[in-house]
Amino acid sequence: MIQYSMLVQWSEEDRLFLVTIPEFSDRVVMPCAHGKTRGEAIQNGEEVIDMYLEAWEVEGESIPQPSTLKSVVKH
């Protein structure tokens, strides 16, 4: 399960949806994926996340922790 954040933004210049992964921003050139549709961009972003995680594990590199949103629900 992908637990990393993805920011999907439309680029008028590129005419594509561009994907940025905030947790990877200090290690990977951003945007790191794109797609003609939002769904395609998200799918490509998930593939890129898997690819980097696998490569970092094989290389013995540290793996960035996913960011989590702490919900504030009051009952």
C-alpha positions in Angstrom: 0.0 0.0 0.0 1.4 3.4 -1.0 1.5 5.6 2.1 3.4 8.5 0.6 1.9 11.9 -0.3 1.4 12.8 -3.9 0.7 16.3 -5.2 -1.0 16.2 -8.6 -1.1 19.5 -10.5 -2.1 20.5 -14.0 0.6 22.1 -16.1 -0.8 24.2 -18.8 2.7 24.5 -20.4 3.2 20.7 -20.6 -0.6 19.9 -21.1 -0.1 17.1 -18.5 -0.8 16.4 -14.9 2.5 16.5 -13.0 3.2 14.5 -9.8 5.4 15.6 -6.9 6.1 13.4 -3.9 6.9 15.7 -1.0 8.7 13.1 1.1 11.2 12.5 -1.8 11.8 16.2 -2.6 15.3 16.3 -1.1 16.4 13.2 -3.0 14.6 13.1 -6.3 14.1 15.7 -9.1 10.5 16.9 -9.0 8.1 16.5 -10.6 8.9 12.8 -10.8 5.9 11.5 -12.8 3.2 12.8 -15.2 0.1 11.6 -17.1 -2.4 12.8 -19.6 -5.1 12.2 -17.1 -5.2 12.6 -13.3 -5.6 8.8 -12.9 -2.7 8.1 -15.2 -0.5 10.5 -13.3 -1.4 8.9 -10.0 -0.7 5.4 -11.3 2.7 6.6 -12.7 3.4 8.3 -9.4 2.7 5.1 -7.5 5.0 3.2 -9.8 7.8 5.7 -9.3 7.4 5.5 -5.5 7.7 1.7 -5.7 10.7 2.0 -8.0 12.6 4.4 -5.7 11.8 2.4 -2.5 13.0 -0.8 -4.1 16.2 0.9 -5.4 17.0 2.5 -2.1 16.5 -0.8 -0.3 18.8 -2.7 -2.7 21.4 0.1 -2.3 21.1 0.1 1.5 20.0 3.7 1.5 17.8 5.2 4.1 14.1 5.2 3.2 12.1 8.4 3.8 9.2 8.0 6.2 5.7 8.7 4.8 4.1 11.9 6.2 0.9 11.4 8.1 -2.0 13.6 8.6 -3.1 13.7 12.2 -6.8 14.2 12.2 -8.4 16.2 14.9 -11.8 14.7 15.6 -13.6 15.9 18.7 -16.5 13.9 20.0 
